[in-house]
């Protein structure tokens, strides 16, 4: 497929690289591709500049959000929670209409310091707000419950024996996303239901952050253990 991945951070890079390795035509979307390509120093998270990553992945293109989305069949939102709606708005509703929009972001609000809180939460979700803002898009929430490395290589932990979730209103879109997840190696994929079920997946993040602080590693995930009937 032709896939646009919005976001040049750790998650965007991991997903773009993994998708390209699996034969998809991938373009990374960013606000200002010229500025992104020109950076030479580490970003505020200490990551090396995007240009170094792209030099190792020359098959992956770089464009602004509108350009990346224009010819894409599927769009991945890997921007920050606060940046999601602005980035998708820059792409334009017309360019997203009819397309699968995979949302892997989390609505983390850092305005009150650390640890961040969720906004929205409980009675709403970022995925729902995206679906409401872009009703023509086929939004599927997934992968937001784990770190970037596990998203694309679940086998690095417990042989891949852990769980990933799907939420969305479009069954066919979820089937396509399920196939992508399986191509990464995910085996235990649970469809939580319609887009409102993304509230549950997003609400895992406060506990994830506490576990990260206690464990000192991000290499952990949920495993749903079923009872025997």
N, CA, C and O of each residue as an XYZ file, in Angstrom:
916
protein
N       0.835     -1.197      0.000
C       0.000      0.000      0.000
C       0.872      1.250      0.000
O       2.047      1.213      0.363
N       0.267      2.344     -0.413
C       0.887      3.654     -0.249
C       0.447      4.200      1.112
O      -0.743      4.409      1.349
N       1.398      4.425      1.985
C       1.101      4.774      3.379
C       1.799      6.072      3.751
O       2.984      6.253      3.472
N       1.060      6.968      4.380
C       1.623      8.185      4.959
C       1.713      8.002      6.463
O       0.741      7.593      7.098
N       2.862      8.297      7.035
C       3.054      8.237      8.478
C       3.311      9.654      8.970
O       4.347     10.243      8.664
N       2.376     10.197      9.726
C       2.527     11.548     10.250
C       3.334     11.501     11.548
O       2.958     10.812     12.496
N       4.444     12.237     11.582
C       5.262     12.289     12.784
C       6.664     11.794     12.517
O       6.854     10.727     11.933
N       7.657     12.573     12.946
C       9.056     12.228     12.703
C       9.779     11.777     13.974
O      11.003     11.640     13.975
N       9.028     11.545     15.057
C       9.620     11.109     16.305
C       9.881      9.617     16.336
O       9.887      8.956     15.298
N      10.093      9.096     17.516
C      10.444      7.690     17.683
C       9.385      6.759     17.098
O       9.716      5.801     16.400
N       8.107      7.040     17.382
C       7.033      6.165     16.904
C       6.906      6.257     15.390
O       6.806      5.234     14.713
N       6.908      7.467     14.857
C       6.797      7.634     13.417
C       7.928      6.945     12.674
O       7.705      6.287     11.658
N       9.138      7.099     13.182
C      10.286      6.467     12.530
C      10.181      4.940     12.575
O      10.441      4.261     11.582
N       9.798      4.411     13.742
C       9.691      2.959     13.874
C       8.655      2.386     12.913
O       8.909      1.390     12.235
N       7.495      3.016     12.860
C       6.433      2.516     11.989
C       6.778      2.697     10.516
O       6.555      1.793      9.711
N       7.317      3.852     10.162
C       7.670      4.093      8.754
C       8.714      3.087      8.284
O       8.591      2.523      7.196
N       9.743      2.861      9.101
C      10.775      1.913      8.718
C      10.253      0.498      8.583
O      10.590     -0.207      7.631
N       9.427      0.078      9.539
C       8.890     -1.284      9.513
C       7.947     -1.492      8.336
O       7.958     -2.551      7.709
N       7.146     -0.501      8.040
C       6.225     -0.620      6.910
C       6.984     -0.668      5.582
O       6.634     -1.436      4.686
N       8.028      0.161      5.464
C       8.830      0.145      4.244
C       9.525     -1.198      4.069
O       9.615     -1.711      2.954
N      10.014     -1.766      5.160
C      10.676     -3.074      5.098
C       9.730     -4.155      4.597
O      10.169     -5.156      4.031
N       8.448     -3.958      4.802
C       7.456     -4.945      4.372
C       6.890     -4.638      2.992
O       5.872     -5.203      2.593
N       7.542     -3.754      2.274
C       7.200     -3.528      0.878
C       6.202     -2.423      0.600
O       5.817     -2.221     -0.551
N       5.774     -1.702      1.623
C       4.841     -0.607      1.406
C       5.602      0.635      0.938
O       6.775      0.824      1.258
N       4.910      1.468      0.178
C       5.470      2.743     -0.273
C       5.144      3.792      0.783
O       3.985      4.178      0.938
N       6.150      4.249      1.503
C       5.925      5.050      2.704
C       6.461      6.468      2.521
O       7.568      6.674      2.023
N       5.646      7.438      2.935
C       6.072      8.836      3.010
C       5.788      9.343      4.412
O       4.683      9.179      4.929
N       6.788      9.959      5.025
C       6.608     10.554      6.338
C       6.103     11.983      6.157
O       6.640     12.747      5.355
N       5.071     12.327      6.908
C       4.519     13.671      6.871
C       4.989     14.498      8.043
O       5.042     14.012      9.173
N       5.330     15.751      7.778
C       5.775     16.665      8.820
C       5.289     18.071      8.482
O       4.869     18.329      7.353
N       5.343     18.965      9.441
C       4.830     20.321      9.211
C       5.656     21.051      8.165
O       5.102     21.660      7.250
N       6.966     20.996      8.293
C       7.866     21.715      7.392
C       8.993     20.775      6.990
O       9.982     20.672      7.716
N       8.877     20.081      5.853
C       9.892     19.095      5.480
C      11.276     19.703      5.292
O      12.279     19.052      5.584
N      11.346     20.946      4.807
C      12.645     21.577      4.640
C      13.352     21.770      5.961
O      14.544     21.488      6.085
N      12.616     22.254      6.953
C      13.180     22.439      8.288
C      13.569     21.103      8.904
O      14.633     20.977      9.510
N      12.702     20.103      8.746
C      13.000     18.775      9.293
C      14.266     18.200      8.694
O      15.106     17.662      9.416
N      14.414     18.310      7.372
C      15.585     17.749      6.699
C      16.860     18.510      7.028
O      17.954     17.948      6.970
N      16.722     19.798      7.376
C      17.900     20.637      7.614
C      18.464     20.511      9.020
O      19.589     20.943      9.269
N      17.706     19.930      9.946
C      18.198     19.830     11.321
C      19.432     18.938     11.391
O      19.495     17.879     10.768
N      20.399     19.393     12.160
C      21.649     18.637     12.279
C      21.929     18.164     13.700
O      22.748     17.267     13.901
N      21.263     18.750     14.680
C      21.486     18.366     16.069
C      20.358     17.520     16.601
O      19.323     17.383     15.948
N      20.539     16.944     17.785
C      19.473     16.143     18.396
C      18.273     17.005     18.749
O      18.399     18.209     18.969
N      17.111     16.375     18.798
C      15.910     17.119     19.175
C      15.829     17.216     20.694
O      16.739     16.783     21.402
N      14.717     17.794     21.197
C      14.613     18.022     22.642
C      14.514     16.732     23.441
O      14.687     16.742     24.660
N      14.236     15.612     22.761
C      14.226     14.314     23.426
C      15.570     13.599     23.324
O      15.729     12.482     23.815
N      16.536     14.258     22.678
C      17.848     13.663     22.527
C      17.987     12.730     21.344
O      19.023     12.085     21.183
N      16.955     12.648     20.511
C      17.028     11.775     19.337
C      17.910     12.411     18.268
O      17.929     13.635     18.138
N      18.635     11.609     17.507
C      19.420     12.164     16.405
C      18.493     12.793     15.371
O      17.309     12.459     15.325
N      19.008     13.692     14.545
C      18.144     14.365     13.575
C      17.506     13.385     12.594
O      18.049     12.316     12.312
N      16.347     13.775     12.085
C      15.612     12.912     11.160
C      16.455     12.588      9.933
O      16.350     11.492      9.383
N      17.285     13.524      9.501
C      18.094     13.297      8.295
C      18.998     12.083      8.449
O      19.237     11.365      7.478
N      19.505     11.844      9.658
C      20.345     10.663      9.877
C      19.528      9.390      9.727
O      19.982      8.413      9.132
N      18.308      9.412     10.279
C      17.435      8.240     10.145
C      17.076      8.016      8.676
O      17.105      6.880      8.203
N      16.739      9.082      7.953
C      16.327      8.918      6.562
C      17.476      8.435      5.689
O      17.252      7.728      4.707
N      18.710      8.810      6.037
C      19.853      8.324      5.273
C      19.955      6.806      5.340
O      20.463      6.170      4.417
N      19.465      6.226      6.445
C      19.455      4.763      6.580
C      18.203      4.146      5.970
O      18.114      2.927      5.821
N      17.229      4.996      5.616
C      15.979      4.520      5.012
C      15.659      5.380      3.781
O      14.651      6.086      3.761
N      16.516      5.318      2.761
C      16.333      6.196      1.602
C      15.057      5.925      0.820
O      14.621      6.755      0.023
N      14.465      4.767      1.048
C      13.222      4.442      0.342
C      12.022      5.169      0.915
O      10.962      5.185      0.288
N      12.157      5.774      2.092
C      11.058      6.480      2.740
C      11.104      7.953      2.349
O      12.131      8.611      2.514
N       9.988      8.471      1.830
C       9.921      9.862      1.420
C       9.604     10.791      2.575
O       9.260     10.347      3.670
N       9.723     12.087      2.317
C       9.401     13.114      3.300
C       8.622     14.207      2.598
O       9.029     14.680      1.537
N       7.498     14.612      3.184
C       6.647     15.639      2.577
C       5.893     16.354      3.680
O       5.910     15.924      4.833
N       5.231     17.448      3.325
C       4.341     18.063      4.313
C       3.111     17.179      4.464
O       2.911     16.231      3.704
N       2.292     17.505      5.456
C       1.160     16.626      5.755
C       0.236     16.453      4.562
O      -0.209     15.343      4.271
N      -0.053     17.544      3.873
C      -0.958     17.472      2.724
C      -0.352     16.630      1.611
O      -1.039     15.810      1.002
N       0.938     16.834      1.345
C       1.585     16.071      0.288
C       1.683     14.597      0.607
O       1.506     13.754     -0.272
N       1.965     14.277      1.866
C       2.063     12.873      2.253
C       0.721     12.171      2.137
O       0.653     11.013      1.724
N      -0.348     12.872      2.502
C      -1.675     12.255      2.501
C      -2.291     12.163      1.116
O      -3.168     11.331      0.882
N      -1.845     13.004      0.199
C      -2.528     13.145     -1.084
C      -2.715     11.822     -1.815
O      -3.822     11.512     -2.255
N      -1.653     11.043     -1.950
C      -1.721      9.790     -2.709
C      -1.786      8.556     -1.823
O      -1.787      7.432     -2.323
N      -1.839      8.757     -0.511
C      -1.818      7.617      0.401
C      -3.150      6.878      0.386
O      -4.212      7.476      0.214
N      -3.066      5.574      0.569
C      -4.266      4.756      0.762
C      -4.591      4.623      2.244
O      -5.739      4.381      2.618
N      -3.582      4.783      3.075
C      -3.733      4.642      4.521
C      -2.826      5.677      5.182
O      -1.694      5.893      4.749
N      -3.334      6.308      6.229
C      -2.591      7.334      6.954
C      -2.425      6.884      8.401
O      -3.386      6.445      9.033
N      -1.201      6.994      8.928
C      -0.922      6.673     10.318
C      -0.653      7.979     11.065
O       0.236      8.741     10.688
N      -1.424      8.234     12.126
C      -1.178      9.395     12.964
C      -0.268      9.000     14.115
O      -0.703      8.385     15.089
N       1.019      9.370     13.985
C       2.001      9.096     15.034
C       2.547     10.403     15.593
O       3.687     10.458     16.054
N       1.735     11.452     15.551
C       2.110     12.720     16.150
C       1.775     12.689     17.637
O       1.198     11.720     18.131
N       2.138     13.752     18.345
C       1.760     13.844     19.753
C       0.258     14.042     19.875
O      -0.404     14.429     18.912
N      -0.279     13.776     21.063
C      -1.708     13.972     21.265
C      -2.137     15.386     20.963
O      -3.144     15.603     20.289
N      -1.369     16.367     21.462
C      -1.713     17.765     21.238
C      -1.551     18.164     19.777
O      -2.221     19.084     19.308
N      -0.677     17.488     19.063
C      -0.430     17.839     17.670
C      -1.269     17.096     16.664
O      -1.185     17.371     15.467
N      -2.090     16.147     17.127
C      -2.805     15.285     16.197
C      -3.811     16.031     15.330
O      -3.753     15.949     14.103
N      -4.729     16.757     15.956
C      -5.760     17.446     15.175
C      -5.160     18.532     14.280
O      -5.589     18.659     13.133
N      -4.181     19.324     14.751
C      -3.557     20.283     13.836
C      -2.869     19.617     12.642
O      -2.975     20.106     11.517
N      -2.170     18.515     12.874
C      -1.493     17.827     11.770
C      -2.494     17.287     10.763
O      -2.321     17.451      9.556
N      -3.536     16.645     11.259
C      -4.550     16.103     10.362
C      -5.308     17.223      9.654
O      -5.692     17.087      8.492
N      -5.521     18.335     10.370
C      -6.158     19.486      9.740
C      -5.316     20.058      8.624
O      -5.849     20.512      7.611
N      -3.985     20.041      8.801
C      -3.097     20.525      7.746
C      -3.152     19.622      6.525
O      -2.982     20.086      5.398
N      -3.389     18.322      6.745
C      -3.542     17.405      5.617
C      -4.815     17.712      4.842
O      -4.845     17.626      3.615
N      -5.871     18.074      5.577
C      -7.134     18.427      4.932
C      -8.119     17.281      4.911
O      -7.765     16.145      4.594
N      -9.357     17.588      5.252
C     -10.394     16.560      5.316
C     -10.587     15.850      3.987
O     -10.829     14.644      3.955
N     -10.480     16.593      2.888
C     -10.702     15.992      1.571
C      -9.650     14.927      1.267
O      -9.953     13.923      0.621
N      -8.420     15.139      1.727
C      -7.350     14.165      1.451
C      -7.443     12.946      2.363
O      -6.841     11.911      2.076
N      -8.188     13.060      3.454
C      -8.360     11.932      4.369
C      -9.645     11.157      4.111
O      -9.794     10.027      4.577
N     -10.564     11.750      3.382
C     -11.879     11.142      3.173
C     -11.750      9.787      2.484
O     -11.065      9.649      1.471
N     -12.420      8.800      3.053
C     -12.443      7.460      2.491
C     -11.241      6.610      2.854
O     -11.220      5.416      2.557
N     -10.245      7.200      3.488
C      -9.014      6.477      3.781
C      -9.013      5.940      5.211
O      -9.648      6.503      6.102
N      -8.293      4.849      5.407
C      -8.081      4.341      6.759
C      -7.109      5.271      7.465
O      -6.048      5.598      6.934
N      -7.480      5.692      8.664
C      -6.638      6.577      9.461
C      -6.314      5.838     10.757
O      -7.158      5.730     11.646
N      -5.106      5.341     10.855
C      -4.678      4.578     12.025
C      -4.134      5.555     13.062
O      -3.137      6.236     12.819
N      -4.788      5.619     14.208
C      -4.385      6.539     15.262
C      -3.649      5.780     16.346
O      -4.237      4.944     17.032
N      -2.353      6.068     16.506
C      -1.554      5.400     17.544
C      -1.150      6.385     18.645
O      -0.329      6.057     19.503
N      -1.720      7.577     18.620
C      -1.317      8.632     19.552
C      -2.066      8.522     20.879
O      -3.022      7.758     21.012
N      -1.608      9.302     21.855
C      -2.254      9.359     23.167
C      -2.423     10.815     23.590
O      -1.532     11.634     23.362
N      -3.563     11.144     24.207
C      -3.854     12.541     24.553
C      -3.179     12.978     25.844
O      -3.854     13.369     26.796
N      -1.866     12.917     25.883
C      -1.120     13.272     27.081
C      -1.026     14.793     27.199
O      -0.620     15.476     26.259
N      -1.403     15.304     28.351
C      -1.428     16.734     28.627
C      -0.334     17.049     29.653
O      -0.419     16.645     30.813
N       0.690     17.777     29.206
C       1.838     18.094     30.060
C       1.726     19.490     30.672
O       2.681     19.975     31.279
N       0.570     20.138     30.520
C       0.451     21.540     30.934
C       0.600     21.731     32.435
O       0.965     22.817     32.885
N       0.325     20.701     33.212
C       0.461     20.801     34.667
C       1.721     20.112     35.172
O       1.853     19.849     36.367
N       2.641     19.822     34.266
C       3.888     19.188     34.654
C       3.828     17.674     34.547
O       2.994     17.113     33.837
N       4.727     17.033     35.265
C       4.856     15.576     35.225
C       4.272     14.954     36.487
O       4.356     15.568     37.551
N       3.683     13.760     36.414
C       3.414     13.046     35.172
C       2.249     13.689     34.420
O       1.428     14.375     35.031
N       2.165     13.481     33.120
C       1.065     14.075     32.370
C      -0.266     13.423     32.714
O      -0.319     12.307     33.229
N      -1.339     14.148     32.416
C      -2.683     13.602     32.567
C      -3.281     13.408     31.183
O      -2.707     13.839     30.183
N      -4.432     12.760     31.130
C      -5.126     12.575     29.861
C      -6.144     13.688     29.651
O      -6.852     14.080     30.578
N      -6.206     14.181     28.445
C      -7.208     15.178     28.076
C      -7.437     15.092     26.568
O      -6.594     15.524     25.782
N      -8.599     14.525     26.163
C      -9.779     14.125     26.929
C      -9.582     12.778     27.616
O      -8.585     12.084     27.417
N     -10.592     12.439     28.445
C     -10.515     11.181     29.174
C     -11.908     10.749     29.618
O     -12.775     11.581     29.885
N     -12.106      9.456     29.690
C     -13.275      8.803     30.291
C     -14.546      8.912     29.454
O     -15.062      7.894     28.993
N     -15.058     10.118     29.249
C     -16.292     10.277     28.473
C     -16.017     10.654     27.031
O     -16.949     10.904     26.267
N     -14.760     10.697     26.654
C     -14.352     11.043     25.293
C     -12.944     10.492     25.100
O     -12.311     10.047     26.058
N     -12.462     10.522     23.883
C     -11.105     10.071     23.597
C     -10.567     10.862     22.423
O     -11.323     11.472     21.666
N      -9.254     10.845     22.281
C      -8.651     11.512     21.137
C      -9.108     10.865     19.836
O      -9.382     11.561     18.859
N      -9.192      9.551     19.819
C      -9.631      8.861     18.602
C     -11.031      9.295     18.190
O     -11.302      9.476     17.003
N     -11.923      9.462     19.165
C     -13.273      9.925     18.848
C     -13.264     11.348     18.308
O     -14.012     11.675     17.387
N     -12.417     12.185     18.881
C     -12.342     13.564     18.404
C     -11.810     13.621     16.975
O     -12.248     14.444     16.171
N     -10.870     12.744     16.671
C     -10.373     12.666     15.299
C     -11.477     12.208     14.360
O     -11.656     12.784     13.286
N     -12.224     11.174     14.753
C     -13.316     10.697     13.914
C     -14.385     11.771     13.717
O     -14.929     11.920     12.622
N     -14.681     12.513     14.776
C     -15.672     13.583     14.680
C     -15.189     14.713     13.772
O     -15.963     15.263     12.988
N     -13.906     15.056     13.882
C     -13.361     16.144     13.079
C     -13.219     15.764     11.608
O     -13.272     16.625     10.730
N     -13.037     14.472     11.347
C     -12.840     13.988      9.973
C     -13.790     12.816      9.718
O     -13.360     11.665      9.648
N     -15.087     13.120      9.579
C     -16.089     12.048      9.481
C     -15.924     11.172      8.249
O     -16.418     10.045      8.226
N     -15.249     11.663      7.238
C     -15.042     10.848      6.046
C     -13.922      9.846      6.187
O     -13.823      8.915      5.388
N     -13.069     10.017      7.194
C     -11.971      9.078      7.425
C     -12.474      7.850      8.169
O     -13.496      7.902      8.853
N     -11.754      6.751      8.033
C     -12.120      5.490      8.677
C     -11.109      5.236      9.793
O     -10.108      4.547      9.597
N     -11.388      5.806     10.964
C     -10.413      5.840     12.048
C     -10.347      4.495     12.775
O     -11.374      3.916     13.131
N      -9.138      4.017     12.986
C      -8.886      2.801     13.760
C      -7.828      3.120     14.810
O      -6.727      3.559     14.480
N      -8.167      2.901     16.056
C      -7.218      3.106     17.150
C      -6.506      1.796     17.445
O      -7.142      0.754     17.598
N      -5.171      1.855     17.523
C      -4.408      0.656     17.859
C      -2.986      1.035     18.254
O      -2.560      2.164     18.012
N      -2.260      0.125     18.845
C      -0.833      0.218     19.143
C      -0.448      1.276     20.178
O       0.728      1.394     20.521
N      -1.413      2.043     20.679
C      -1.071      3.120     21.609
C      -0.737      2.621     23.014
O      -0.335      3.409     23.870
N      -0.898      1.323     23.258
C      -0.697      0.768     24.599
C       0.706      0.212     24.820
O       0.962     -0.420     25.846
N       1.618      0.435     23.875
C       2.979     -0.117     24.001
C       3.979      0.839     23.397
O       3.609      1.787     22.703
N       5.267      0.585     23.666
C       6.287      1.465     23.124
C       6.547      1.172     21.646
O       6.068      0.175     21.105
N       7.306      2.048     21.011
C       7.499      1.956     19.566
C       8.176      0.665     19.149
O       7.813      0.065     18.137
N       9.172      0.230     19.936
C       9.887     -0.990     19.567
C       8.963     -2.198     19.545
O       9.061     -3.038     18.650
N       8.064     -2.294     20.525
C       7.122     -3.417     20.571
C       6.061     -3.314     19.494
O       5.558     -4.333     19.023
N       5.713     -2.105     19.099
C       4.718     -1.941     18.038
C       5.116     -2.727     16.796
O       4.291     -3.411     16.192
N       6.383     -2.622     16.424
C       6.831     -3.191     15.152
C       7.596     -4.498     15.321
O       7.905     -5.165     14.334
N       7.906     -4.872     16.564
C       8.640     -6.121     16.815
C       8.145     -6.740     18.119
O       8.884     -6.773     19.104
N       6.908     -7.230     18.141
C       6.365     -7.788     19.383
C       7.145     -8.990     19.883
O       7.113     -9.293     21.076
N       7.846     -9.679     18.992
C       8.590    -10.860     19.390
C       9.755    -10.581     20.311
O      10.319    -11.511     20.887
N      10.134     -9.314     20.464
C      11.244     -8.980     21.363
C      10.869     -9.185     22.821
O      11.739     -9.194     23.692
N       9.562     -9.351     23.098
C       9.074     -9.532     24.465
C       8.223    -10.795     24.552
O       7.223    -10.918     23.845
N       8.610    -11.724     25.404
C       7.825    -12.937     25.663
C       7.451    -13.683     24.396
O       6.378    -14.281     24.307
N       8.343    -13.644     23.417
C       8.065    -14.342     22.165
C       6.850    -13.816     21.427
O       6.277    -14.515     20.590
N       6.459    -12.602     21.727
C       5.290    -12.009     21.090
C       3.977    -12.364     21.753
O       2.911    -12.038     21.231
N       4.039    -13.033     22.902
C       2.816    -13.485     23.577
C       2.259    -12.372     24.467
O       2.320    -12.449     25.694
N       1.723    -11.350     23.829
C       1.061    -10.261     24.533
C       0.029     -9.639     23.607
O      -0.079    -10.035     22.446
N      -0.728     -8.676     24.101
C      -1.989     -8.286     23.477
C      -1.940     -6.883     22.895
O      -1.324     -5.976     23.455
N      -2.611     -6.728     21.748
C      -2.812     -5.419     21.132
C      -4.304     -5.276     20.833
O      -4.999     -6.267     20.610
N      -4.784     -4.038     20.831
C      -6.221     -3.785     20.708
C      -6.549     -3.009     19.432
O      -5.710     -2.304     18.872
N      -7.801     -3.167     18.993
C      -8.356     -2.410     17.875
C      -9.652     -1.747     18.312
O     -10.447     -2.347     19.035
N      -9.869     -0.504     17.874
C     -11.152      0.174     18.072
C     -11.485      0.924     16.794
O     -10.605      1.519     16.174
N     -12.752      0.898     16.397
C     -13.154      1.650     15.211
C     -14.539      1.258     14.753
O     -15.048      0.192     15.101
N     -15.145      2.134     13.964
C     -16.506      1.917     13.496
C     -16.578      1.131     12.190
O     -17.640      0.610     11.848
N     -15.475      1.035     11.456
C     -15.462      0.437     10.128
C     -14.807     -0.942     10.194
O     -13.601     -1.053     10.410
N     -15.602     -1.981     10.009
C     -15.089     -3.350     10.142
C     -14.026     -3.665      9.098
O     -13.027     -4.314      9.405
N     -14.235     -3.207      7.862
C     -13.259     -3.492      6.815
C     -11.932     -2.791      7.100
O     -10.864     -3.351      6.853
N     -12.004     -1.575      7.618
C     -10.776     -0.856      7.976
C     -10.033     -1.606      9.076
O      -8.808     -1.718      9.027
N     -10.751     -2.114     10.056
C     -10.103     -2.864     11.130
C      -9.481     -4.154     10.603
O      -8.436     -4.582     11.095
N     -10.107     -4.774      9.615
C      -9.523     -5.981      9.021
C      -8.183     -5.662      8.354
O      -7.225     -6.425      8.481
N      -8.120     -4.537      7.648
C      -6.871     -4.141      7.002
C      -5.794     -3.855      8.038
O      -4.646     -4.265      7.873
N      -6.160     -3.156      9.102
C      -5.191     -2.844     10.156
C      -4.749     -4.119     10.862
O      -3.582     -4.252     11.230
N      -5.659     -5.044     11.051
C      -5.300     -6.338     11.649
C      -4.214     -7.029     10.811
O      -3.267     -7.592     11.361
N      -4.354     -6.983      9.495
C      -3.355     -7.598      8.626
C      -1.991     -6.923      8.787
O      -0.960     -7.596      8.779
N      -1.985     -5.598      8.933
C      -0.723     -4.900      9.170
C      -0.108     -5.330     10.503
O       1.095     -5.578     10.591
N      -0.944     -5.414     11.533
C      -0.446     -5.854     12.838
C       0.141     -7.261     12.745
O       1.193     -7.539     13.320
N      -0.525     -8.125     12.037
C      -0.030     -9.494     11.879
C       1.287     -9.507     11.117
O       2.149    -10.344     11.385
N       1.452     -8.585     10.167
C       2.706     -8.530      9.414
C       3.867     -8.113     10.313
O       5.016     -8.450     10.026
N       3.588     -7.389     11.393
C       4.614     -7.031     12.373
C       4.913     -8.194     13.315
O       5.950     -8.211     13.978
N       4.002     -9.165     13.372
C       4.185    -10.309     14.254
C       3.208    -10.383     15.405
O       3.332    -11.269     16.251
N       2.241     -9.488     15.469
C       1.232     -9.541     16.531
C       0.295    -10.721     16.288
O      -0.154    -10.960     15.168
N       0.015    -11.450     17.364
C      -0.842    -12.630     17.248
C      -2.119    -12.507     18.089
O      -3.171    -13.006     17.692
N      -2.029    -11.858     19.225
C      -3.190    -11.738     20.110
C      -3.795    -10.343     19.913
O      -3.424     -9.387     20.593
N      -4.722    -10.252     18.977
C      -5.325     -8.973     18.586
C      -6.786     -8.993     19.011
O      -7.562     -9.830     18.549
N      -7.157     -8.079     19.884
C      -8.526     -8.041     20.398
C      -9.246     -6.816     19.860
O      -8.798     -5.686     20.054
N     -10.360     -7.045     19.187
C     -11.214     -5.963     18.696
C     -12.128     -5.540     19.843
O     -13.014     -6.292     20.249
N     -11.909     -4.341     20.359
C     -12.695     -3.854     21.494
C     -14.074     -3.355     21.097
O     -14.962     -3.252     21.943
N     -14.262     -3.047     19.823
C     -15.567     -2.560     19.386
C     -15.467     -1.239     18.652
O     -14.470     -0.965     17.984
N     -16.499     -0.420     18.774
C     -16.558      0.816     18.007
C     -15.556      1.838     18.532
O     -14.800      1.558     19.462
N     -15.556      3.024     17.929
C     -14.529      4.013     18.234
C     -14.594      4.483     19.687
O     -13.583      4.935     20.225
N     -15.753      4.389     20.330
C     -15.824      4.809     21.733
C     -14.986      3.908     22.635
O     -14.601      4.319     23.729
N     -14.702      2.693     22.191
C     -13.896      1.786     23.008
C     -12.433      2.223     23.081
O     -11.665      1.694     23.885
N     -12.052      3.182     22.246
C     -10.693      3.731     22.333
C     -10.458      4.434     23.660
O      -9.312      4.627     24.065
N     -11.547      4.824     24.348
C     -11.378      5.435     25.672
C     -10.633      4.496     26.601
O      -9.746      4.921     27.341
N     -10.988      3.227     26.565
C     -10.333      2.256     27.435
C      -8.863      2.101     27.115
O      -8.025      2.072     28.017
N      -8.540      2.001     25.823
C      -7.139      1.839     25.426
C      -6.318      3.058     25.815
O      -5.180      2.923     26.263
N      -6.887      4.251     25.646
C      -6.153      5.468     26.012
C      -5.997      5.587     27.527
O      -4.990      6.107     28.007
N      -6.987      5.107     28.281
C      -6.925      5.230     29.743
C      -5.902      4.285     30.375
O      -5.641      4.379     31.574
N      -5.329      3.391     29.601
C      -4.238      2.547     30.089
C      -2.973      3.376     30.330
O      -2.116      2.971     31.116
N      -2.845      4.529     29.667
C      -1.585      5.269     29.701
C      -1.159      5.727     31.099
O       0.028      5.628     31.409
N      -2.056      6.222     31.960
C      -1.585      6.590     33.302
C      -0.945      5.429     34.051
O       0.059      5.616     34.738
N      -1.512      4.234     33.926
C      -0.903      3.070     34.566
C       0.400      2.699     33.869
O       1.373      2.330     34.527
N       0.424      2.794     32.541
C       1.661      2.506     31.796
C       2.790      3.391     32.293
O       3.906      2.915     32.500
N       2.512      4.678     32.489
C       3.545      5.610     32.933
C       4.058      5.246     34.325
O       5.258      5.324     34.589
N       3.140      4.845     35.221
C       3.567      4.456     36.567
C       4.415      3.189     36.513
O       5.416      3.082     37.221
N       4.022      2.238     35.683
C       4.807      1.010     35.542
C       6.189      1.294     34.971
O       7.184      0.714     35.406
N       6.241      2.178     34.009
C       7.520      2.561     33.421
C       8.453      3.129     34.496
O       9.640      2.806     34.539
N       7.894      3.978     35.359
C       8.686      4.554     36.423
C       9.195      3.513     37.409
O      10.324      3.607     37.892
N       8.365      2.524     37.707
C       8.748      1.488     38.672
C       9.703      0.469     38.058
O      10.679      0.070     38.692
N       9.423      0.048     36.825
C      10.213     -1.003     36.192
C      11.518     -0.489     35.610
O      12.488     -1.239     35.492
N      11.548      0.795     35.243
C      12.749      1.354     34.656
C      13.004      0.916     33.235
O      14.113      1.077     32.724
N      11.996      0.365     32.588
C      12.089     -0.044     31.190
C      10.722      0.120     30.544
O       9.695      0.024     31.216
N      10.712      0.368     29.241
C       9.454      0.461     28.497
C       9.109     -0.852     27.803
O       8.089     -0.942     27.119
N       9.948     -1.866     27.972
C       9.697     -3.159     27.336
C       8.767     -4.004     28.190
O       9.188     -4.989     28.796
N       7.496     -3.613     28.234
C       6.462     -4.408     28.890
C       5.152     -4.147     28.167
O       5.016     -3.152     27.455
N       4.195     -5.037     28.349
C       2.900     -4.864     27.695
C       1.836     -5.674     28.417
O       2.137     -6.471     29.305
N       0.602     -5.460     28.027
C      -0.541     -6.195     28.564
C      -0.612     -7.579     27.908
O      -0.360     -7.731     26.713
N      -0.955     -8.568     28.711
C      -1.352     -9.878     28.189
C      -2.706    -10.215     28.789
O      -2.830    -10.354     30.006
N      -3.722    -10.347     27.947
C      -5.043    -10.711     28.405
C      -5.119    -12.229     28.486
O      -5.021    -12.923     27.474
N      -5.296    -12.735     29.698
C      -5.352    -14.177     29.914
C      -6.809    -14.581     30.042
O      -7.496    -14.124     30.956
N      -7.289    -15.420     29.156
C      -8.693    -15.818     29.139
C      -8.937    -16.991     30.076
O      -8.077    -17.852     30.264
N     -10.128    -17.004     30.656
C     -10.540    -18.156     31.434
C     -10.992    -19.283     30.528
O     -11.351    -19.043     29.375
N     -10.981    -20.491     31.023
C     -11.428    -21.657     30.271
C     -12.889    -21.885     30.577
O     -13.260    -22.048     31.740
N     -13.730    -21.899     29.551
C     -15.176    -22.107     29.771
C     -15.482    -23.586     29.820
O     -16.637    -23.971     29.997
